[in-house]
């Protein structure tokens, strides 16, 4: 059982008429579209550069798919890096999006592309 509405289930008990398989957790089925995480991992490997789809599916579907994939592959959260280090206030190597966009050289679109190109 979920303890919070923000949690997601990897395995759910099947309702009458739904597909079901025996498992250590009881008869049921995969929960929260884990098949999407499995297919994405098979097709593109450990990381996704960008996840697209309907904004209405961001939570819970996209967030859960990302969490499942990161947990399976043990990949850390992706962070913006500056000079090879994670950008952070504690390292004093940060800037704000507002500050970057105030410069004439950058647009929101070009900034997004830079973020997508980061390792």
N, C-alpha and C positions, 0 to 999 in steps of 0.2 A: 504494500500500500504506500502511496505517496504521502510524505509528511508536509509537502508544500506544493502549491499549484505550479511552482517553477520547476519542480522535479519532473523527470520523464522516466518512463518504464522501458527497460530493455526487453522484458518478457511480460506478456499479459495473458491472463486467463481468457480463453475464448468463450464467447457467448454462444448459445445454441444456434447451429447453422453456420457458424464461422469455421474456417479451417483450423485444425488443431494438431499438435504433435506432442508426444510424451517428452518430458524433460525432467531434470532434477528439481525444478520449481513447480512441477505439476503440468497438467495438460493445458496447452495454450499455443500462443503464436508470438512472433517477434512484435515488439511494440515500437511506436514512434518512428516508423519508416527506416528501421535500421538497414533494410535492404538497400536504401539509397546510399548509405555510408559504405556498404560492402561493394556496391557497383562502382561508386566513384573511386574507391581504393583500388579496385581491380583495373579500372580504365586508366587512371592517372597517377596512381602511386600514393605516396605519403602526404603530399601537400596539394592544396588547391590555391591557385593564385587569386581567383575571384569566384564567388558563388553568386549566381544570378537566379532570378525567379521572382515571383510575385511578392511585393512588399508585405502583403497580408500574411505571408507564410514565414516571415522572418522569425517570429516566435510563434509557435515553438519549433516548427520544422527545421529551419536553417540552423538555428542555435543548437538544437539537439544533434543534428547531423555533424556539425563542427565538433561538439563536445565528444561524441562517440568516436569520431575519427582521431581526434587528438589523444583520447584515452587509449585507443587501440595501438596507435603508432608511437605512443609516448613522446609526442612532439610538444615542445614548449610553446607557449603563446608567442605569436609573431609580434615583434616590436620594431618600431622605426629605429634605425641605427644612424648615428652620426660619428664619422671617423672610426667606424668599427666597434663602437660601443652603443649599448642600448641608450636611447634618449631618455633622460630622467632629470628631475629637478635636483636630486641629490648630487648628481655629477655636474650640474650646472652647464649641461650641454643641450639645452632645449630651446625651442622657439614655439610660438603659438601659430596656429593656422591663420588667425586674424592678422598677425604681424607679417607673415609671408604673403598673404593675399593683398596687403596694403602696398607691397612693392609692385611696380609696373610690369615686371618681367613675368609674373605668375598669374595664371587663371586657376579657378577651381578645378577645371578639367585637367590642366597640365600637372597640377599638384597631385591629383588622384593617380595619374599615370606614373608619376615618380614613386608614390607609395606602392603601387603594384609591382614596380620593377625592383623593389628592395628585396634582398635575400631573406 
